[in-house]
Amino acid sequence: MNLVFKSAKGEADYLAAYDRSLSLWPVAFEERDIETPFGSAHAIIAGSGEALVLLHSSLASSTMWYPNIGELASRFRVYAIDSMLEPGKSRPRKLPRKKEELVAHLAAVLDGLGLERSRLAGASRGAWEAAALAAARPARVSKLALLSPAQVFQPIHSMAFFGATLRCAFLPGPRAVSRMARLVFASPENLPREFLEQYELALRHFRLSASLGATPALFTDPELRSLAMPVLLLIGERDIINNEGAIERGKALVPDFRGEVIPEACHILSMDQPAKVDARLIDFFA
């Protein structure tokens, strides 16, 4: 049984759309598969310099970094990793079911890429995964950037978000997809057709049970205090998951912390305001 997609045809349609989205990347890149105990992880690699690892948000895959990769790859060797629990080109043989298993998988991916220690940035669920790795394996992460993280500083309590997720899972269609897009993107009508088609196919063909592996649990105070590396938190002004309370909790608990609200951005702020987010990331990581 395919662990991520509902059908072979859905997977094939999605992967074709994934490749079309990659045409939006303005820089040369290579794709690489890394074997781990949980299956084959897919990475898109671009640029030169010191390592920067990117973990994407739910349902977006590593193609979501197309507005950012030009600037980031001009400064860093960027490794964008497809999640084992989400639609993408990673191929799980078994799904990580506990946070410890997910951390072990991510550490194996870094090992396969030859990265002992790197800068790490994640968006939404990818930010939770990044924070989990940083807390459990701090020697692997030199700096940590969290873009509108899920379940790191604040719990997800938006009924609109939960309702839209369930509608997409059980009643997929243009209206359900449009509703979800309006919740997470500031101006979905301005996004490229290639990415919107991929996003719609992810919502339509993704097997929701896959995302239940290593379900994000809210970080405790001791877990946040354990983040010893410099941490940057960016949230969108209209984020449906976080607000300024997330920044206040970060200031109170994380030893080396900075936080900022990005104006005119929703949940996926790296796509809503790429120039502002790129500038903050480069300043933080440089």
TORDRENLUM-427958 format. One record per residue (C-alpha): residue in one letter; x, y, z. Coordinates in Angstrom, 1 decimal, always signed. Layout:
R_residuo_c1_c2_c3
R_A_X_Y_Z
...
//
This chain:
R_residuo_c1_c2_c3
R_M_+0.0_+0.0_+0.0
R_N_+1.2_+3.5_-0.8
R_L_+1.7_+5.2_+2.6
R_V_+1.3_+8.8_+1.3
R_F_-1.0_+8.8_-1.7
R_K_-4.5_+7.4_-2.0
R_S_-3.8_+5.9_-5.5
R_A_-1.1_+5.3_-8.0
R_K_-2.7_+7.6_-10.5
R_G_-3.0_+10.4_-7.9
R_E_+0.7_+10.0_-7.1
R_A_+1.6_+10.1_-10.8
R_D_-0.5_+13.3_-11.4
R_Y_+1.0_+14.9_-8.3
R_L_+4.6_+14.1_-9.2
R_A_+4.1_+15.6_-12.7
R_A_+2.8_+18.8_-11.1
R_Y_+5.7_+18.8_-8.7
R_D_+8.1_+18.8_-11.6
R_R_+6.2_+21.6_-13.3
R_S_+6.5_+23.6_-10.1
R_L_+10.3_+23.1_-10.1
R_S_+10.3_+25.1_-13.4
R_L_+9.7_+28.1_-11.2
R_W_+13.1_+27.8_-9.5
R_P_+15.3_+30.5_-10.9
R_V_+18.6_+28.7_-10.2
R_A_+20.3_+25.5_-11.2
R_F_+19.6_+22.6_-8.9
R_E_+20.1_+18.9_-8.5
R_E_+17.9_+16.3_-6.9
R_R_+19.2_+13.6_-4.7
R_D_+17.6_+10.6_-2.8
R_I_+19.0_+9.7_+0.6
R_E_+18.4_+6.3_+2.1
R_T_+17.3_+6.2_+5.8
R_P_+15.9_+3.5_+8.0
R_F_+12.4_+4.8_+7.1
R_G_+12.8_+4.9_+3.4
R_S_+14.2_+7.2_+0.7
R_A_+14.3_+11.0_+1.5
R_H_+14.3_+13.4_-1.4
R_A_+16.4_+16.6_-1.4
R_I_+16.7_+19.5_-3.9
R_I_+20.1_+21.1_-3.7
R_A_+21.2_+24.5_-5.0
R_G_+23.8_+27.2_-4.4
R_S_+27.2_+27.2_-2.8
R_G_+28.7_+28.1_+0.5
R_E_+27.9_+26.9_+4.0
R_A_+24.9_+24.6_+4.5
R_L_+21.3_+25.7_+5.0
R_V_+18.7_+23.0_+5.4
R_L_+15.0_+23.9_+4.6
R_L_+12.0_+21.9_+5.8
R_H_+8.7_+22.8_+4.1
R_S_+5.2_+23.3_+5.4
R_S_+2.3_+20.8_+5.1
R_L_+1.1_+19.9_+1.6
R_A_+3.5_+22.3_-0.1
R_S_+6.7_+20.2_-0.6
R_S_+10.1_+21.6_-1.2
R_T_+8.9_+23.3_-4.3
R_M_+7.4_+26.0_-2.1
R_W_+10.8_+27.6_-1.8
R_Y_+10.8_+28.9_-5.4
R_P_+10.3_+32.6_-4.3
R_N_+13.2_+32.3_-1.9
R_I_+15.8_+30.0_-3.4
R_G_+17.4_+32.7_-5.7
R_E_+18.5_+34.8_-2.7
R_L_+19.2_+32.0_-0.4
R_A_+21.3_+30.0_-2.9
R_S_+23.3_+33.1_-3.6
R_R_+24.6_+32.9_+0.0
R_F_+24.4_+29.3_+1.0
R_R_+24.4_+25.7_-0.2
R_V_+20.7_+25.0_+0.3
R_Y_+19.3_+21.6_+0.9
R_A_+15.4_+21.5_+0.7
R_I_+14.1_+18.2_+2.1
R_D_+10.8_+16.6_+1.3
R_S_+9.0_+15.4_+4.4
R_M_+8.5_+11.6_+4.8
R_L_+5.0_+12.4_+6.1
R_E_+3.8_+14.6_+3.3
R_P_+3.2_+14.6_-0.4
R_G_+6.5_+15.0_-2.2
R_K_+9.2_+12.8_-3.7
R_S_+10.3_+11.1_-0.5
R_R_+9.3_+7.5_-0.4
R_P_+8.7_+5.9_+3.0
R_R_+8.8_+2.2_+3.6
R_K_+7.4_+2.9_+7.1
R_L_+6.3_+6.1_+8.7
R_P_+7.9_+7.7_+11.7
R_R_+5.3_+7.4_+14.4
R_K_+7.0_+9.0_+17.3
R_K_+9.0_+12.3_+17.6
R_E_+12.1_+10.3_+18.4
R_E_+11.7_+8.3_+15.2
R_L_+11.3_+11.5_+13.1
R_V_+14.4_+13.0_+14.7
R_A_+16.3_+9.8_+13.9
R_H_+15.1_+10.0_+10.3
R_L_+16.2_+13.7_+9.9
R_A_+19.6_+13.0_+11.5
R_A_+20.0_+10.1_+9.0
R_V_+19.2_+12.5_+6.1
R_L_+21.8_+14.9_+7.3
R_D_+24.3_+12.1_+7.6
R_G_+23.5_+11.0_+4.1
R_L_+24.1_+14.6_+2.8
R_G_+27.4_+14.8_+4.7
R_L_+26.2_+17.5_+7.0
R_E_+27.5_+17.3_+10.6
R_R_+26.2_+20.7_+11.6
R_S_+24.1_+23.2_+9.6
R_R_+21.8_+26.1_+9.7
R_L_+18.2_+24.9_+9.8
R_A_+14.9_+26.6_+8.8
R_G_+11.4_+25.2_+8.7
R_A_+7.9_+26.4_+7.9
R_S_+4.7_+25.5_+9.7
R_R_+4.9_+21.7_+10.4
R_G_+8.4_+21.7_+9.0
R_A_+9.3_+24.3_+11.7
R_W_+8.0_+21.9_+14.3
R_E_+10.2_+19.1_+12.8
R_A_+13.2_+21.5_+12.8
R_A_+12.7_+22.4_+16.4
R_A_+12.3_+18.8_+17.4
R_L_+15.7_+18.0_+15.7
R_A_+17.3_+21.0_+17.3
R_A_+16.1_+20.1_+20.8
R_A_+17.0_+16.5_+20.6
R_R_+20.3_+16.8_+18.6
R_P_+21.6_+20.4_+19.3
R_A_+25.1_+19.6_+18.0
R_R_+23.6_+19.2_+14.6
R_V_+22.1_+22.7_+14.4
R_S_+24.1_+25.9_+14.5
R_K_+21.2_+28.3_+14.1
R_L_+17.4_+27.7_+13.9
R_A_+14.8_+29.8_+12.0
R_L_+11.1_+29.0_+12.5
R_L_+8.6_+30.4_+10.1
R_S_+5.0_+30.4_+11.5
R_P_+5.7_+27.1_+13.3
R_A_+2.9_+24.7_+14.2
R_Q_+2.8_+23.6_+17.8
R_V_+6.1_+25.1_+18.9
R_F_+5.2_+28.2_+20.9
R_Q_+1.4_+28.1_+20.7
R_P_-1.3_+25.4_+20.2
R_I_-3.3_+25.2_+17.0
R_H_-6.8_+26.2_+18.0
R_S_-8.3_+27.6_+14.8
R_M_-11.5_+25.8_+14.1
R_A_-11.5_+27.3_+10.6
R_F_-8.2_+25.6_+9.9
R_F_-9.3_+22.2_+11.3
R_G_-12.6_+22.4_+9.4
R_A_-10.9_+23.3_+6.1
R_T_-8.4_+20.4_+6.6
R_L_-11.2_+17.9_+7.1
R_R_-13.2_+19.2_+4.2
R_C_-10.1_+18.8_+1.9
R_A_-9.5_+15.3_+3.2
R_F_-13.0_+13.9_+2.9
R_L_-14.7_+16.2_+0.3
R_P_-11.9_+17.3_-1.9
R_G_-12.8_+19.7_-4.7
R_P_-12.2_+23.3_-6.0
R_R_-14.2_+24.9_-3.2
R_A_-12.5_+23.1_-0.4
R_V_-9.0_+23.8_-1.9
R_S_-9.9_+27.5_-2.4
R_R_-11.0_+27.8_+1.2
R_M_-7.8_+26.3_+2.5
R_A_-5.7_+28.4_+0.2
R_R_-7.4_+31.6_+1.5
R_L_-6.6_+30.6_+5.1
R_V_-2.9_+30.1_+4.6
R_F_-1.9_+32.4_+1.8
R_A_-2.4_+36.2_+1.8
R_S_-3.2_+36.4_-1.9
R_P_-3.6_+32.9_-3.4
R_E_-4.9_+34.4_-6.6
R_N_-1.4_+35.8_-7.2
R_L_+0.4_+32.5_-6.9
R_P_+1.7_+30.8_-10.0
R_R_-0.6_+28.3_-11.7
R_E_+2.0_+25.6_-11.5
R_F_+2.3_+25.7_-7.7
R_L_-1.5_+26.1_-7.2
R_E_-2.1_+23.0_-9.3
R_Q_+0.4_+21.0_-7.3
R_Y_-1.1_+22.2_-4.0
R_E_-4.6_+21.2_-5.2
R_L_-3.4_+17.8_-6.2
R_A_-1.7_+17.4_-2.8
R_L_-5.0_+18.2_-1.0
R_R_-6.9_+15.9_-3.3
R_H_-4.7_+12.8_-3.3
R_F_-2.8_+12.9_+0.0
R_R_-3.6_+10.1_+2.5
R_L_-4.4_+12.0_+5.6
R_S_-3.4_+9.1_+7.9
R_A_+0.2_+9.7_+6.8
R_S_+0.3_+13.0_+8.6
R_L_-0.7_+11.3_+11.9
R_G_+2.8_+9.9_+12.1
R_A_+4.8_+11.9_+14.7
R_T_+1.9_+14.2_+15.3
R_P_+3.2_+17.6_+16.5
R_A_+2.7_+18.1_+20.2
R_L_+3.1_+21.5_+21.7
R_F_+6.6_+22.2_+23.0
R_T_+6.9_+22.3_+26.8
R_D_+8.7_+25.1_+28.7
R_P_+11.8_+22.8_+29.4
R_E_+11.9_+21.9_+25.7
R_L_+12.0_+25.5_+24.6
R_R_+14.7_+26.3_+27.3
R_S_+16.8_+23.5_+25.8
R_L_+17.2_+25.3_+22.5
R_A_+20.6_+26.6_+23.1
R_M_+21.4_+27.8_+19.6
R_P_+20.3_+31.2_+18.3
R_V_+16.6_+31.0_+17.3
R_L_+14.7_+33.3_+15.0
R_L_+10.8_+33.3_+14.9
R_L_+9.0_+34.9_+12.1
R_I_+5.2_+35.0_+12.0
R_G_+2.7_+36.5_+9.5
R_E_+0.6_+39.4_+10.6
R_R_-2.5_+37.4_+9.6
R_D_-1.2_+34.0_+10.7
R_I_-4.0_+31.6_+11.7
R_I_-1.7_+29.6_+14.0
R_N_+0.5_+32.1_+15.9
R_N_+0.2_+35.6_+17.2
R_E_+2.5_+37.9_+19.2
R_G_+2.0_+35.7_+22.2
R_A_+4.3_+33.2_+20.4
R_I_+7.1_+35.9_+20.4
R_E_+6.5_+36.7_+24.1
R_R_+6.8_+33.0_+25.0
R_G_+10.0_+32.7_+22.9
R_K_+11.5_+35.7_+24.6
R_A_+10.7_+34.3_+28.1
R_L_+12.0_+30.8_+27.5
R_V_+14.5_+30.5_+24.7
R_P_+18.0_+31.7_+25.8
R_D_+19.1_+33.3_+22.5
R_F_+15.9_+34.5_+20.8
R_R_+14.6_+37.0_+18.4
R_G_+11.1_+37.3_+17.0
R_E_+9.3_+39.5_+14.5
R_V_+5.9_+39.9_+12.8
R_I_+6.0_+40.2_+9.0
R_P_+3.4_+42.7_+7.8
R_E_+0.9_+41.8_+5.0
R_A_+1.7_+38.0_+5.4
R_C_-0.5_+35.1_+6.3
R_H_+0.6_+31.6_+7.5
R_I_+3.0_+30.8_+4.6
R_L_+4.9_+34.0_+4.9
R_S_+7.9_+32.9_+2.9
R_M_+5.6_+32.9_-0.1
R_D_+3.5_+35.9_+0.8
R_Q_+6.5_+38.2_+1.5
R_P_+9.6_+36.5_+0.1
R_A_+11.8_+39.6_-0.1
R_K_+11.2_+40.5_+3.6
R_V_+11.6_+36.9_+4.8
R_D_+14.8_+36.3_+2.7
R_A_+16.4_+39.5_+4.1
R_R_+15.6_+38.3_+7.7
R_L_+17.0_+34.8_+7.1
R_I_+20.1_+36.0_+5.4
R_D_+20.8_+38.5_+8.2
R_F_+20.2_+35.9_+10.8
R_F_+22.2_+33.1_+9.2
R_A_+25.1_+35.0_+7.7
//
